Amino acid sequence: MSYYRKMVQEMDDSQKLELVSIIIDSVKPIQTRTLFDMPLEEDFADMDKELYTPEEAYELTMNDIKAIYDGKDAV
């Protein structure tokens, strides 16, 4: 790796730009899901749609975290 690092350091700016362009072109983009692949609200009809205030959400999260750590201490 140090060999290639030294080689790149010795390149001029146009060569570095060309190298970066080649590297970027070689990376395949990730395949994203289309909106049609996204789950619909009907798919989760049995889920609770209760909304929480930020304070309630924080308290629920902290309770879960405490339960996890308390459970680990007991093991």
MDTraj code that builds the backbone (N, CA, C; nanometers):
import mdtraj as md
import numpy as np

residues = "MET SER TYR TYR ARG LYS MET VAL GLN GLU MET ASP ASP SER GLN LYS LEU GLU LEU VAL SER ILE ILE ILE ASP SER VAL LYS PRO ILE GLN THR ARG THR LEU PHE ASP MET PRO LEU GLU GLU ASP PHE ALA ASP MET ASP LYS GLU LEU TYR THR PRO GLU GLU ALA TYR GLU LEU THR MET ASN ASP ILE LYS ALA ILE TYR ASP GLY LYS ASP ALA VAL".split()
xyz = np.array([
    [0.0817, -0.1187, 0.0000],
    [0.0000, 0.0000, 0.0000],
    [0.0863, 0.1254, 0.0000],
    [0.1956, 0.1205, 0.0753],
    [0.2844, 0.2371, 0.0801],
    [0.3460, 0.2641, -0.0570],
    [0.3673, 0.1589, -0.1352],
    [0.4200, 0.1757, -0.2709],
    [0.3251, 0.2622, -0.3541],
    [0.1946, 0.2284, -0.3490],
    [0.0958, 0.3027, -0.4274],
    [0.0759, 0.4435, -0.3727],
    [0.0854, 0.4583, -0.2427],
    [0.0724, 0.5917, -0.1833],
    [0.1834, 0.6828, -0.2341],
    [0.3057, 0.6304, -0.2364],
    [0.4187, 0.7090, -0.2858],
    [0.4002, 0.7420, -0.4329],
    [0.3496, 0.6449, -0.5076],
    [0.3283, 0.6661, -0.6496],
    [0.2264, 0.7775, -0.6741],
    [0.1185, 0.7782, -0.5976],
    [0.0160, 0.8808, -0.6126],
    [0.0701, 1.0170, -0.5704],
    [0.1497, 1.0206, -0.4673],
    [0.2068, 1.1477, -0.4219],
    [0.2957, 1.2102, -0.5286],
    [0.3552, 1.1290, -0.6126],
    [0.4438, 1.1793, -0.7171],
    [0.3675, 1.2240, -0.8424],
    [0.2377, 1.1962, -0.8492],
    [0.1581, 1.2351, -0.9661],
    [0.1298, 1.3841, -0.9638],
    [0.1090, 1.4396, -1.0837],
    [0.0665, 1.5792, -1.0882],
    [-0.0855, 1.5831, -1.0714],
    [-0.1392, 1.7026, -1.0571],
    [-0.2818, 1.7164, -1.0264],
    [-0.3723, 1.6561, -1.1337],
    [-0.3367, 1.6700, -1.2603],
    [-0.4220, 1.6153, -1.3662],
    [-0.4245, 1.4624, -1.3604],
    [-0.3118, 1.4010, -1.3272],
    [-0.3074, 1.2557, -1.3143],
    [-0.3903, 1.2093, -1.1945],
    [-0.3822, 1.2837, -1.0841],
    [-0.4620, 1.2499, -0.9664],
    [-0.6105, 1.2605, -0.9971],
    [-0.6482, 1.3654, -1.0710],
    [-0.7885, 1.3832, -1.1088],
    [-0.8360, 1.2678, -1.1961],
    [-0.7521, 1.2265, -1.2891],
    [-0.7878, 1.1141, -1.3757],
    [-0.8027, 0.9856, -1.2948],
    [-0.7127, 0.9632, -1.2005],
    [-0.7203, 0.8449, -1.1150],
    [-0.8483, 0.8441, -1.0329],
    [-0.8795, 0.9575, -0.9743],
    [-1.0019, 0.9671, -0.8942],
    [-1.1246, 0.9418, -0.9813],
    [-1.1247, 0.9956, -1.1025],
    [-1.2371, 0.9739, -1.1944],
    [-1.2534, 0.8258, -1.2270],
    [-1.1427, 0.7581, -1.2497],
    [-1.1475, 0.6145, -1.2790],
    [-1.2026, 0.5368, -1.1593],
    [-1.1562, 0.5725, -1.0410],
    [-1.2026, 0.5036, -0.9203],
    [-1.3517, 0.5265, -0.8993],
    [-1.3966, 0.6502, -0.9153],
    [-1.5386, 0.6814, -0.8966],
    [-1.6231, 0.6061, -0.9982],
    [-1.5792, 0.6021, -1.1244],
    [-1.6539, 0.5308, -1.2279],
    [-1.6589, 0.3810, -1.2022],
    [-1.5603, 0.3289, -1.1315],
    [-1.5553, 0.1853, -1.1079],
    [-1.6497, 0.1405, -0.9959],
    [-1.6948, 0.2347, -0.9153],
    [-1.7841, 0.2003, -0.8049],
    [-1.9260, 0.1895, -0.8597],
    [-1.9865, 0.0759, -0.8375],
    [-2.1224, 0.0545, -0.8854],
    [-2.2204, 0.1199, -0.7881],
    [-2.3187, 0.1905, -0.8408],
    [-2.4168, 0.2515, -0.7500],
    [-2.5037, 0.1443, -0.6848],
    [-2.5488, 0.1734, -0.5633],
    [-2.6354, 0.0778, -0.4950],
    [-2.7736, 0.0809, -0.5599],
    [-2.8384, -0.0298, -0.5548],
    [-2.9723, -0.0374, -0.6112],
    [-3.0704, 0.0060, -0.5042],
    [-3.1470, 0.1075, -0.5349],
    [-3.2427, 0.1587, -0.4383],
    [-3.3807, 0.1023, -0.4658],
    [-3.4614, 0.1010, -0.3639],
    [-3.5981, 0.0524, -0.3772],
    [-3.6850, 0.1611, -0.4381],
    [-3.7759, 0.1205, -0.5220],
    [-3.8705, 0.2162, -0.5783],
    [-3.9844, 0.2368, -0.4802],
    [-4.0628, 0.3395, -0.5036],
    [-4.1771, 0.3643, -0.4159],
    [-4.2748, 0.2485, -0.4186],
    [-4.2805, 0.1766, -0.5306],
    [-4.3727, 0.0642, -0.5406],
    [-4.3281, -0.0531, -0.4537],
    [-4.2000, -0.0598, -0.4227],
    [-4.1484, -0.1662, -0.3370],
    [-4.1661, -0.1351, -0.1888],
    [-4.1969, -0.0110, -0.1573],
    [-4.2102, 0.0300, -0.0184],
    [-4.3392, -0.0290, 0.0400],
    [-4.3355, -0.0699, 0.1659],
    [-4.4569, -0.1250, 0.2269],
    [-4.5652, -0.0172, 0.2387],
    [-4.6861, -0.0601, 0.2182],
    [-4.7991, 0.0318, 0.2272],
    [-4.8540, 0.0329, 0.3688],
    [-4.9310, 0.1353, 0.3984],
    [-4.9890, 0.1467, 0.5317],
    [-5.0799, 0.0268, 0.5619],
    [-5.1453, -0.0272, 0.4588],
    [-5.2327, -0.1433, 0.4795],
    [-5.1527, -0.2662, 0.5234],
    [-5.0257, -0.2717, 0.4862],
    [-4.9416, -0.3847, 0.5251],
    [-4.9173, -0.3892, 0.6750],
    [-4.9348, -0.2748, 0.7408],
    [-4.9113, -0.2643, 0.8844],
    [-5.0377, -0.2206, 0.9578],
    [-5.1505, -0.2707, 0.9131],
    [-5.2786, -0.2279, 0.9702],
    [-5.2886, -0.2621, 1.1181],
    [-5.2223, -0.3686, 1.1630],
    [-5.2325, -0.4100, 1.3025],
    [-5.1365, -0.3338, 1.3936],
    [-5.0531, -0.2488, 1.3378],
    [-4.9579, -0.1747, 1.4205],
    [-5.0261, -0.0585, 1.4915],
    [-4.9790, -0.0311, 1.6115],
    [-5.0284, 0.0810, 1.6903],
    [-4.9758, 0.2111, 1.6305],
    [-5.0650, 0.3048, 1.6036],
    [-5.0246, 0.4316, 1.5425],
    [-5.0214, 0.5432, 1.6451],
    [-4.9970, 0.5077, 1.7676],
    [-4.9933, 0.6070, 1.8740],
    [-4.8687, 0.6940, 1.8588],
    [-4.8874, 0.8246, 1.8684],
    [-4.7757, 0.9174, 1.8589],
    [-4.7337, 0.9602, 1.9986],
    [-4.6047, 0.9790, 2.0162],
    [-4.5508, 1.0168, 2.1461],
    [-4.4874, 1.1552, 2.1380],
    [-4.4898, 1.2236, 2.2504],
    [-4.4179, 1.3494, 2.2598],
    [-4.2688, 1.3162, 2.2672],
    [-4.1806, 1.4121, 2.2386],
    [-4.0370, 1.3828, 2.2506],
    [-3.9989, 1.3342, 2.3910],
    [-4.0622, 1.3906, 2.4921],
    [-4.0317, 1.3488, 2.6286],
    [-4.0734, 1.2039, 2.6523],
    [-4.1919, 1.1672, 2.6028],
    [-4.2391, 1.0296, 2.6186],
    [-4.1487, 0.9321, 2.5416],
    [-4.1095, 0.9701, 2.4211],
    [-4.0221, 0.8846, 2.3410],
    [-3.8884, 0.8665, 2.4110],
    [-3.8349, 0.9731, 2.4695],
    [-3.7085, 0.9654, 2.5430],
    [-3.7229, 0.8714, 2.6624],
    [-3.8321, 0.8863, 2.7358],
    [-3.8539, 0.8016, 2.8540],
    [-3.8663, 0.6547, 2.8150],
    [-3.9410, 0.6262, 2.7077],
    [-3.9543, 0.4879, 2.6625],
    [-3.8187, 0.4307, 2.6202],
    [-3.7415, 0.5112, 2.5492],
    [-3.6092, 0.4660, 2.5052],
    [-3.5180, 0.4398, 2.6234],
    [-3.5175, 0.5301, 2.7197],
    [-3.4332, 0.5127, 2.8375],
    [-3.4747, 0.3900, 2.9182],
    [-3.6051, 0.3654, 2.9270],
    [-3.6529, 0.2453, 2.9974],
    [-3.6027, 0.1195, 2.9281],
    [-3.6060, 0.1196, 2.7938],
    [-3.5560, 0.0045, 2.7195],
    [-3.4069, -0.0137, 2.7422],
    [-3.3320, 0.0955, 2.7393],
    [-3.1867, 0.0876, 2.7606],
    [-3.1556, 0.0363, 2.9003],
    [-3.2281, 0.0889, 2.9999],
    [-3.2067, 0.0423, 3.1374],
    [-3.2381, -0.1059, 3.1498],
    [-3.3456, -0.1501, 3.0848],
    [-3.3826, -0.2915, 3.0896],
    [-3.2742, -0.3791, 3.0277],
    [-3.2145, -0.3323, 2.9207],
    [-3.1080, -0.4087, 2.8548],
    [-2.9877, -0.4204, 2.9471],
    [-2.9447, -0.3064, 3.0036],
    [-2.8263, -0.3097, 3.0895],
    [-2.8533, -0.3813, 3.2212],
    [-2.9742, -0.3674, 3.2762],
    [-3.0080, -0.4401, 3.3979],
    [-3.0096, -0.5886, 3.3726],
    [-3.0580, -0.6270, 3.2558],
    [-3.0604, -0.7687, 3.2181],
    [-2.9208, -0.8249, 3.2032],
    [-2.8272, -0.7459, 3.1500],
    [-2.6899, -0.7923, 3.1316],
    [-2.6186, -0.8057, 3.2645],
    [-2.6502, -0.7147, 3.3588],
    [-2.5877, -0.7220, 3.4898],
    [-2.6308, -0.8471, 3.5659],
    [-2.7544, -0.8898, 3.5416],
    [-2.8092, -1.0042, 3.6132],
    [-2.7518, -1.1350, 3.5631],
    [-2.6953, -1.1331, 3.4407],
    [-2.6456, -1.2590, 3.3806],
    [-2.5170, -1.3007, 3.4421],
])
top = md.Topology()
chain = top.add_chain()
for i, resn in enumerate(residues, 1):
    res = top.add_residue(resn, chain, resSeq=i)
    for name in ("N", "CA", "C"):
        top.add_atom(name, md.element.get_by_symbol(name[0]), res)
traj = md.Trajectory(xyz[None], top)
